[in-house]
Amino acid sequence: YLSYFHEKLQEVTLYQLFDFFEKYTAYVEMLPSQNWEEAVLVLSNMALDSGEDPYKKFFCVNALLKLKDSAKAKEGQSYMILAEDIKNKLKDIKNSETDPLLKMRYSEMDIE
């Protein structure tokens, strides 16, 4: 189902964003750690894409934050590695963002 979510991620409208990302994140959290990598990569790539809709970028960062916290709460070395990888991707996103509003919002988030 992960590929279905990734396909629909490109089509989701502004009004569907909140619900879509809630369901997407909840689904990824149920998967084994090795399946998280694809989701983390898709979310971080969208958040880094300068041509992407700012709202989608914001929701991608929110989803990554939730996944980081979820990975920290789970047991196992693979989840600890995932949490660290997500943290590094979030730092990259925050440091490369040029939109003033997103920069302000990211500075208010617990990205570290």
C-alpha positions, -999 to +999 in steps of 0.1 A: +000+000+000+030+023+004+033+028-033-004+037-034+001+064-009+032+077-028+012+079-060-017+097-043+007+121-026+012+138-060-026+142-065-038+152-031-055+186-030-051+213-004-083+204+013-073+167+016-038+173+030-045+170+067-065+138+065-042+123+039-010+129+059-026+116+091-035+083+074-002+081+056+019+086+088-003+062+108+002+035+081+040+040+079+042+037+117+026+002+115+053-010+091+086-027+100+116-003+102+130-014+068+099-001+051+102+033+067+132+043+046+112+046+014+086+068+031+112+090+047+130+095+014+097+104-004+087+129+023+122+145+026+125+148-012+091+166-014+101+189+015+133+198-002+117+204-036+117+242-042+089+238-068+066+220-044+035+235-029+045+251+005+015+234+023+026+200+011+062+208+022+050+218+056+029+186+060+059+165+048+080+180+076+052+174+101+050+138+090+088+134+093+087+149+128+060+124+138+079+095+124+111+106+141+093+107+175+076+074+168+110+058+158+125+071+191+097+055+211+101+020+194+126-006+205+155-018+184+187-005+169+171-001+135+146+024+148+173+044+166+192+046+133+160+057+116+154+084+141+189+098+136+185+097+098+152+115+100+167+141+123+195+147+098+171+150+069+150+175+089+181+196+096+189+196+058+153+206+050+154+234+076+188+247+064+179+247+027+144+262+030+141+297+013+104+304+019+103+330+048+070+316+062+083+280+062+116+290+076+098+307+105+076+276+111+105+252+109+124+273+135+095+268+159+096+230+155+116+205+175+138+195+146+170+189+166 
